[in-house]
Amino acid sequence: MSAPRIVTFGCRLNTVESEVIRSAAGEAGLTDAVIVNTCAVTGEAVRQARQAIRRARRDNPAARIIVTGCAAQTETSTFAGMPEVDLVLGNADKLKPGSYRPDAFGVDGFEKVRVNDIFEAEETAGHLVEGFEGRTRAFVQVQNGCDHRCTFCIIPYGRGNSRSVPMGAVVDQVRRLVDNGYREIVLTGVDLTAWGADLPGTPRLGALVRGILRHVPRLDRLRISSIDSVEADDDLLRALAEEARLMPHLHLSLQSGDDMILKRMKRRHGRADSVRFCETVRRLRPDIVFGADIIAGFPTETEAMFANSLSIVEDCGLTHLHVFPFSPRPGTPAARMPQHERGLIKERAARLRQIGGDALNRHLAGEVGGERTVLVEQPGRGRTEQFTQTRLSADLPAGALVPARITGHDGTRLLAEAA
């Protein structure tokens, strides 16, 4: 009998939770199963999950197929109606070993759907993960859920309200992973800069970052995943300026560069806020590199409004762009707004990606001749401090941190010689 196979879609938080699921299913004794951890952020993500489920059934006719994650939470009936699926498991229960007991399948009273009200979830304890299969950096979940209601976003309905993991539990998890050989830790959450708002004393993310670096001196690199820049606290900015082990890379949840569209999205920042934030951080940490999420083709977006999204790439000095063609999610206000034709949305997304590609090329060209430290992810491949993909001239072991001289680039990644 084989161990369960985990198929993961979506964000880094799902990556963390898939490792917890792997451990929980193993503890429960589940074998011969495929567990699909879904994402609900776009319709395309849901389509890909359904496709993966059908493929899993074809390839594993006797296996139990369990579907969980955000799409299972928000579109339960979609997956419950698939004949290939044996169990639909909500986000509140997917991390519990008892959810995967093999003797519960197919018995009298077995419920194919186990999805509860996610807004009743109060779980805040960190889930201990020993390591990440096939990865050289480790992700630590410090926050879950979201209290905001952006008009395009279904995620709060899949994750519930914001809950923070206490600092002590986070530090313990980071220390555990460092002891297991990980050189870089990435902090993850649905709304990372909301960390601490529900904890005693309402600490902020900057305090957590400083606490980790202070209490885990053997940690080589600490990285922050996507943040909402309008919530970034002063202590976080000081940490970026003063802590060399905090990596000079921030991924920003911008979504648009136009003030009217941002207002219709119910975002809490304006265009000027984003530009000012990037200018401020760049003064504090000159080697910083910014990535960003931007949606193309949001309802009511005119060509002039879209032009503001194109120009914010340069105005903020963005390097790593994640472009999302707008995808209406059922149950969200934006899905009820006047929609653009899919062709127009795809065309705008392509133009935005082109601008992003040009920005990446400028960054790559500017790195040539310099020196960086590369975390090797697989033989001959790794990433710099700025999260830039790098191809090394030598096949060094995964997990190594090596100084390297940048000799060129191929339009996608840097080319480097290890020192």
Backbone torsions as a table, in degrees:
resi	resn	phi	psi	omega
1	MET	NA	142.4	-176.0
2	SER	-103.5	156.0	177.1
3	ALA	-70.8	157.1	179.5
4	PRO	-60.5	143.8	173.9
5	ARG	-98.8	133.3	-177.9
6	ILE	-106.7	126.4	175.6
7	VAL	-111.6	119.2	-171.8
8	THR	-114.2	131.1	173.2
9	PHE	-116.0	155.5	167.9
10	GLY	91.3	-142.7	-162.6
11	CYS	-82.1	175.7	177.7
12	ARG	-65.3	-29.1	177.2
13	LEU	-63.0	-39.6	175.6
14	ASN	-63.4	-34.7	177.3
15	THR	-61.0	-44.9	177.2
16	VAL	-60.0	-49.8	-174.3
17	GLU	-67.8	-29.4	176.2
18	SER	-64.4	-34.3	176.3
19	GLU	-69.1	-37.0	175.5
20	VAL	-65.5	-41.9	178.1
21	ILE	-60.8	-43.0	178.9
22	ARG	-57.4	-44.4	179.9
23	SER	-68.5	-43.2	-178.8
24	ALA	-63.6	-43.8	179.9
25	ALA	-65.5	-38.6	177.2
26	GLY	-64.8	-41.5	178.5
27	GLU	-63.4	-33.3	179.9
28	ALA	-78.6	-11.0	179.9
29	GLY	84.1	17.7	-179.2
30	LEU	-74.6	131.9	176.3
31	THR	-132.8	169.9	177.6
32	ASP	48.3	57.9	-178.8
33	ALA	-143.2	152.5	171.2
34	VAL	-119.3	122.5	-179.6
35	ILE	-110.7	119.7	-177.5
36	VAL	-104.4	113.5	-180.0
37	ASN	-95.8	104.0	-166.6
38	THR	-90.0	167.3	175.3
39	CYS	-124.2	145.2	-177.9
40	ALA	-116.0	6.4	-169.0
41	VAL	-66.0	-29.6	176.3
42	THR	-137.4	161.2	174.5
43	GLY	-63.0	-32.9	178.6
44	GLU	-63.8	-38.6	178.3
45	ALA	-62.6	-39.7	178.4
46	VAL	-67.2	-42.2	179.0
47	ARG	-60.5	-43.3	-179.9
48	GLN	-64.7	-35.8	177.8
49	ALA	-64.9	-44.4	178.3
50	ARG	-61.5	-40.2	178.8
51	GLN	-63.1	-42.2	179.9
52	ALA	-65.2	-36.1	179.1
53	ILE	-65.1	-44.8	179.2
54	ARG	-63.5	-40.5	179.1
55	ARG	-65.6	-39.7	179.8
56	ALA	-62.7	-38.2	179.0
57	ARG	-68.3	-40.4	178.4
58	ARG	-63.2	-41.0	-176.3
59	ASP	-81.5	-20.9	-176.0
60	ASN	-135.3	69.0	-173.0
61	PRO	-59.4	-26.4	-177.1
62	ALA	-98.7	-5.4	-174.8
63	ALA	-78.3	151.8	169.2
64	ARG	-79.1	136.3	178.3
65	ILE	-114.3	119.5	-178.6
66	ILE	-113.7	130.5	179.6
67	VAL	-114.1	128.3	179.9
68	THR	-140.7	-169.6	179.4
69	GLY	94.3	-172.4	-171.6
70	CYS	-65.8	-40.8	180.0
71	ALA	-68.2	-34.5	175.3
72	ALA	-63.9	-33.0	179.2
73	GLN	-73.8	-42.7	-173.1
74	THR	-91.6	-24.7	-179.2
75	GLU	-127.9	52.6	-174.7
76	THR	-53.7	-46.7	-175.4
77	SER	-64.7	-30.3	178.3
78	THR	-57.9	-46.1	-176.8
79	PHE	-85.2	-31.8	177.1
80	ALA	-63.5	-29.0	-179.3
81	GLY	-81.5	-4.3	179.6
82	MET	-84.8	124.5	-178.3
83	PRO	-65.2	-19.7	-179.7
84	GLU	-73.6	-18.5	-171.0
85	VAL	-91.4	133.2	177.0
86	ASP	-95.4	-31.8	-176.9
87	LEU	-151.3	132.9	172.0
88	VAL	-108.1	121.0	-171.8
89	LEU	-119.9	125.6	-178.3
90	GLY	-72.8	165.7	-178.0
91	ASN	-63.3	-28.7	-177.6
92	ALA	-70.0	-22.3	-174.9
93	ASP	-113.7	-5.0	-170.3
94	LYS	-71.9	-15.7	-178.2
95	LEU	-98.9	4.8	-176.3
96	LYS	-98.9	126.6	179.7
97	PRO	-53.9	-35.7	-178.2
98	GLY	-61.3	-20.7	179.4
99	SER	-71.4	-15.6	-173.1
100	TYR	-114.3	16.3	179.7
101	ARG	-61.1	118.9	-175.8
102	PRO	-65.6	-25.4	-178.2
103	ASP	-76.8	-4.5	179.8
104	ALA	-88.0	-13.6	-177.0
105	PHE	-78.0	132.9	171.5
106	GLY	76.2	4.0	179.4
107	VAL	-88.1	168.3	178.0
108	ASP	-58.4	134.8	179.5
109	GLY	84.7	2.4	179.3
110	PHE	-64.2	131.4	178.7
111	GLU	-103.8	121.6	179.7
112	LYS	-67.9	-29.5	-177.6
113	VAL	-114.3	122.5	175.5
114	ARG	-128.9	80.3	-177.5
115	VAL	-128.5	115.6	-178.7
116	ASN	-102.6	173.3	178.3
117	ASP	-66.3	111.9	-175.2
118	ILE	-67.7	-22.8	-179.0
119	PHE	-75.5	-5.3	173.0
120	GLU	-91.2	-5.8	-177.6
121	ALA	-68.6	133.6	179.3
122	GLU	-126.4	5.5	-177.4
123	GLU	-60.0	125.4	178.2
124	THR	-129.2	-7.8	-177.3
125	ALA	-68.9	144.0	175.4
126	GLY	-70.1	146.2	178.2
127	HIS	-100.7	115.2	-175.6
128	LEU	-68.5	127.7	178.7
129	VAL	-122.8	127.2	-179.0
130	GLU	-76.3	-31.6	-179.0
131	GLY	-176.8	179.9	-177.7
132	PHE	-125.4	122.2	-174.6
133	GLU	-61.6	123.5	175.8
134	GLY	72.1	19.0	-178.5
135	ARG	-126.7	152.4	179.2
136	THR	-106.8	-13.4	172.2
137	ARG	-113.8	153.5	-177.1
138	ALA	-116.4	146.7	179.2
139	PHE	-107.3	137.0	178.3
140	VAL	-122.0	120.7	179.0
141	GLN	-78.4	119.7	179.7
142	VAL	-113.0	-11.1	-175.9
143	GLN	-155.7	153.2	178.6
144	ASN	-143.6	154.6	176.0
145	GLY	77.8	175.5	-177.2
146	CYS	-154.3	135.3	179.0
147	ASP	-93.4	-4.2	-178.1
148	HIS	-94.4	162.2	-176.9
149	ARG	-133.4	68.5	174.5
150	CYS	-61.7	141.9	-169.3
151	THR	-68.2	-19.4	-178.1
152	PHE	-95.6	-8.6	-162.9
153	CYS	-104.4	130.3	178.3
154	ILE	-97.4	-9.6	-169.4
155	ILE	-58.9	-40.2	178.3
156	PRO	-57.0	-29.2	-179.5
157	TYR	-80.0	-13.6	173.8
158	GLY	-97.6	-23.9	-173.4
159	ARG	-114.1	-20.5	-178.7
160	GLY	86.3	-166.5	-178.8
161	ASN	-76.9	162.8	-176.2
162	SER	-65.9	131.6	174.3
163	ARG	-135.7	137.3	-177.0
164	SER	-109.3	144.9	172.9
165	VAL	-86.3	128.4	-179.1
166	PRO	-57.0	150.0	-175.4
167	MET	-57.1	-41.6	-178.4
168	GLY	-58.7	-42.1	179.4
169	ALA	-67.3	-37.2	178.3
170	VAL	-65.0	-47.2	-179.5
171	VAL	-60.7	-41.7	178.4
172	ASP	-60.5	-42.2	-179.5
173	GLN	-67.3	-42.9	178.1
174	VAL	-60.9	-46.2	-179.9
175	ARG	-59.7	-41.2	-179.2
176	ARG	-61.8	-43.5	-178.9
177	LEU	-69.7	-39.0	176.7
178	VAL	-63.0	-41.4	177.2
179	ASP	-61.8	-26.9	179.5
180	ASN	-88.2	6.6	171.4
181	GLY	104.8	0.7	-179.2
182	TYR	-77.6	132.6	-178.5
183	ARG	-93.1	-23.2	-177.8
184	GLU	-130.8	135.3	177.2
185	ILE	-118.6	136.6	177.5
186	VAL	-115.1	122.9	176.7
187	LEU	-81.2	131.3	-177.0
188	THR	-127.7	157.4	176.1
189	GLY	-178.3	166.4	176.9
190	VAL	-72.0	-43.6	179.4
191	ASP	-134.2	77.4	-166.1
192	LEU	-58.8	-39.1	-177.7
193	THR	-74.8	-3.9	172.6
194	ALA	-85.4	-3.1	-178.2
195	TRP	-54.0	135.4	172.7
196	GLY	95.0	-16.0	-175.6
197	ALA	-62.4	-25.9	-178.6
198	ASP	-102.8	7.2	-179.3
199	LEU	-99.3	157.9	177.6
200	PRO	-56.6	131.2	-179.0
201	GLY	81.9	-3.7	179.9
202	THR	42.2	61.7	176.0
203	PRO	-66.0	164.8	-179.9
204	ARG	-113.5	169.9	-175.8
205	LEU	-59.9	-36.3	178.9
206	GLY	-58.5	-38.7	178.7
207	ALA	-65.6	-38.0	178.4
208	LEU	-64.8	-45.8	179.8
209	VAL	-58.6	-48.8	-179.6
210	ARG	-64.6	-37.4	179.1
211	GLY	-63.3	-41.7	178.5
212	ILE	-63.1	-48.3	-177.6
213	LEU	-65.1	-33.8	180.0
214	ARG	-73.5	-43.1	-172.9
215	HIS	-88.9	-12.7	178.1
216	VAL	-125.0	72.1	-175.2
217	PRO	-64.4	-19.2	-179.7
218	ARG	-82.1	-5.5	177.2
219	LEU	-72.0	123.8	-178.6
220	ASP	-79.1	-42.0	-174.1
221	ARG	-138.3	134.1	171.6
222	LEU	-120.8	132.0	-177.7
223	ARG	-127.9	145.7	178.8
224	ILE	-106.7	133.8	176.0
225	SER	-82.9	-157.8	-171.2
226	SER	-57.6	133.7	178.8
227	ILE	-127.6	158.8	171.6
228	ASP	-96.2	106.6	-168.8
229	SER	-60.9	-28.6	-178.5
230	VAL	-67.3	-17.8	179.4
231	GLU	-99.6	0.1	-178.3
232	ALA	-66.2	128.1	-175.8
233	ASP	-92.4	164.5	-176.2
234	ASP	-61.2	-35.2	-179.5
235	ASP	-67.0	-34.6	176.3
236	LEU	-65.6	-42.0	178.8
237	LEU	-64.2	-41.0	177.6
238	ARG	-64.0	-38.0	178.1
239	ALA	-62.6	-41.0	177.3
240	LEU	-61.1	-37.6	-178.5
241	ALA	-74.4	-32.7	-168.3
242	GLU	-109.0	-21.8	-171.9
243	GLU	-103.8	104.4	-178.2
244	ALA	-64.4	-26.3	-178.9
245	ARG	-79.0	-10.7	172.8
246	LEU	-85.9	117.1	-168.9
247	MET	-68.0	142.9	-177.8
248	PRO	-81.7	63.3	-179.7
249	HIS	-151.9	124.0	175.8
250	LEU	-128.2	135.3	174.8
251	HIS	-105.8	121.3	-170.9
252	LEU	-103.2	138.5	175.5
253	SER	-88.2	79.0	-177.4
254	LEU	-83.7	-52.7	177.4
255	GLN	76.5	-35.1	177.8
256	SER	-160.9	159.6	174.7
257	GLY	-108.9	10.4	-176.8
258	ASP	-113.9	132.1	-175.1
259	ASP	-63.8	-39.4	-178.9
260	MET	-67.7	-42.5	178.3
261	ILE	-65.3	-40.8	177.0
262	LEU	-59.8	-38.6	177.8
263	LYS	-65.8	-41.6	179.5
264	ARG	-71.5	-22.8	173.6
265	MET	-79.8	-11.9	-173.5
266	LYS	62.5	37.6	172.3
267	ARG	-78.1	161.1	-176.0
268	ARG	-103.3	9.7	178.5
269	HIS	-128.9	160.3	172.3
270	GLY	-110.5	174.2	-179.3
271	ARG	-57.3	-46.0	-177.4
272	ALA	-61.6	-33.7	177.7
273	ASP	-61.1	-42.6	-178.2
274	SER	-66.9	-45.2	-179.6
275	VAL	-63.2	-44.1	-179.3
276	ARG	-63.5	-41.2	179.3
277	PHE	-60.9	-47.7	-178.9
278	CYS	-63.1	-40.0	177.7
279	GLU	-63.7	-41.5	-179.3
280	THR	-64.2	-48.2	-178.4
281	VAL	-65.6	-36.8	-179.5
282	ARG	-66.8	-32.9	174.6
283	ARG	-66.5	-38.2	-178.5
284	LEU	-74.7	-35.0	-175.5
285	ARG	-138.2	85.2	-172.8
286	PRO	-57.3	-25.1	-178.2
287	ASP	-89.7	10.0	-178.5
288	ILE	-64.6	145.1	173.9
289	VAL	-125.4	136.4	-178.1
290	PHE	-110.6	136.5	165.4
291	GLY	-110.5	170.1	179.6
292	ALA	-161.4	150.7	169.6
293	ASP	-94.2	131.1	175.5
294	ILE	-136.8	133.5	178.6
295	ILE	-95.1	131.9	176.6
296	ALA	-104.1	134.0	174.2
297	GLY	81.3	30.5	175.4
298	PHE	-60.5	146.4	179.9
299	PRO	-51.0	137.7	179.7
300	THR	74.5	0.6	179.4
301	GLU	-68.2	116.9	176.3
302	THR	-84.3	172.4	177.8
303	GLU	-62.3	-38.1	178.4
304	ALA	-66.6	-38.6	177.2
305	MET	-65.7	-40.9	178.8
306	PHE	-65.4	-34.6	177.5
307	ALA	-59.5	-32.3	177.2
308	ASN	-67.9	-31.4	174.7
309	SER	-71.3	-37.7	177.0
310	LEU	-62.9	-44.3	-173.9
311	SER	-75.7	-21.6	-179.0
312	ILE	-69.9	-19.4	176.4
313	VAL	-59.5	-45.2	178.5
314	GLU	-77.6	-40.4	-176.2
315	ASP	-64.1	-32.2	176.8
316	CYS	-93.9	-10.0	-177.6
317	GLY	68.0	45.2	-178.1
318	LEU	-76.9	149.0	-178.9
319	THR	-120.9	-50.8	-177.5
320	HIS	-105.4	107.0	-174.3
321	LEU	-103.9	130.6	169.9
322	HIS	-106.7	112.3	-176.3
323	VAL	-102.3	128.6	178.7
324	PHE	-117.0	111.4	169.3
325	PRO	-61.3	132.5	-176.1
326	PHE	-56.5	134.0	-179.9
327	SER	-130.8	111.5	-178.3
328	PRO	-66.3	125.7	179.0
329	ARG	-100.8	123.0	-179.3
330	PRO	-55.0	134.5	179.1
331	GLY	96.6	-6.3	178.4
332	THR	-101.5	150.6	178.9
333	PRO	-57.4	-37.1	-177.7
334	ALA	-64.1	-26.7	178.8
335	ALA	-68.2	-19.4	-180.0
336	ARG	-96.2	-2.8	178.1
337	MET	-80.9	161.6	176.6
338	PRO	-60.1	126.1	-172.8
339	GLN	-96.7	148.3	171.0
340	HIS	-81.4	159.3	173.6
341	GLU	-68.8	146.9	-176.5
342	ARG	-60.1	-34.1	179.9
343	GLY	-61.6	-41.6	178.5
344	LEU	-65.8	-42.1	179.2
345	ILE	-61.0	-45.4	179.8
346	LYS	-64.2	-38.2	-180.0
347	GLU	-65.4	-42.3	178.0
348	ARG	-66.8	-38.8	177.7
349	ALA	-62.0	-39.4	179.2
350	ALA	-65.1	-40.1	178.7
351	ARG	-66.2	-39.3	178.7
352	LEU	-66.1	-40.0	177.8
353	ARG	-65.0	-35.3	177.7
354	GLN	-63.7	-44.2	176.6
355	ILE	-61.1	-42.1	177.7
356	GLY	-62.8	-40.1	177.9
357	GLY	-63.7	-39.0	177.5
358	ASP	-64.7	-41.0	179.3
359	ALA	-64.3	-41.5	177.9
360	LEU	-62.5	-40.9	179.3
361	ASN	-62.8	-38.5	177.5
362	ARG	-63.7	-41.3	177.9
363	HIS	-63.2	-47.2	-179.3
364	LEU	-59.8	-44.7	-179.4
365	ALA	-63.2	-36.0	-179.4
366	GLY	-70.7	-16.8	-179.9
367	GLU	-85.8	-19.5	-174.5
368	VAL	-62.8	131.2	-179.4
369	GLY	96.0	-12.6	-179.6
370	GLY	-91.9	-179.6	178.4
371	GLU	-122.8	136.7	178.8
372	ARG	-135.6	166.9	172.8
373	THR	-107.9	126.4	-173.4
374	VAL	-109.2	130.0	170.0
375	LEU	-88.5	115.4	-177.1
376	VAL	-74.7	124.4	-179.4
377	GLU	-97.7	-33.8	174.4
378	GLN	-155.3	162.2	-175.8
379	PRO	-49.8	120.6	177.6
380	GLY	84.9	-1.2	-177.0
381	ARG	-134.3	145.0	176.8
382	GLY	-170.0	-167.6	179.4
383	ARG	-136.6	146.3	177.2
384	THR	-79.7	-178.9	176.2
385	GLU	-57.4	-34.3	-178.4
386	GLN	-84.3	10.6	178.1
387	PHE	71.1	19.0	-179.6
388	THR	-82.9	128.9	179.0
389	GLN	-62.1	138.8	-175.4
390	THR	-137.9	135.5	174.0
391	ARG	-104.5	122.4	-177.0
392	LEU	-94.3	151.3	-178.7
393	SER	-75.1	-18.6	-178.5
394	ALA	-120.2	148.4	178.1
395	ASP	-85.8	90.3	179.9
396	LEU	-93.4	157.1	-176.1
397	PRO	-67.9	143.8	176.9
398	ALA	-58.7	137.2	-179.4
399	GLY	97.8	-11.1	179.2
400	ALA	-74.9	144.9	172.5
401	LEU	-108.9	114.3	-171.6
402	VAL	-128.4	135.4	171.1
403	PRO	-68.9	142.3	-176.0
404	ALA	-144.9	147.1	175.4
405	ARG	-100.2	128.0	-177.8
406	ILE	-81.0	119.5	-175.4
407	THR	-104.6	-15.3	-178.4
408	GLY	173.4	-166.2	175.4
409	HIS	-155.4	161.9	-179.0
410	ASP	-114.0	17.2	-180.0
411	GLY	93.6	-16.9	180.0
412	THR	-122.8	-39.6	-176.5
413	ARG	-139.3	162.1	175.3
414	LEU	-78.1	153.7	172.2
415	LEU	-110.7	132.2	-173.2
416	ALA	-145.5	152.8	173.3
417	GLU	-109.3	126.7	178.0
418	ALA	-67.7	137.2	-179.4
419	ALA	-74.6	NA	NA
